[in-house]
């Protein structure tokens, strides 16, 4: 049976243990990178899709704002026209009332 140098092995045990710890840590890191690589790619794709969706939503909101602004301008113009028409109707009603009173007065005097 060969003669085993136990004293040498025991003195080198901390170095061997550090090498084992380093190997375990390196292997664990590689496993994490291997396992999380597809997940990170998937998350990057989802973030890119969300950014695109946010850009599209911003464009849509801008268009809606422009349409609402155009509707507000059109409503204000319609309101002005309606006020002019209302004033015209009131004036026509006043003229008609004066004509009616005048017609009744002339008919009674008749």
Helices and strands as residue ranges (DSSP letters): H 6-109
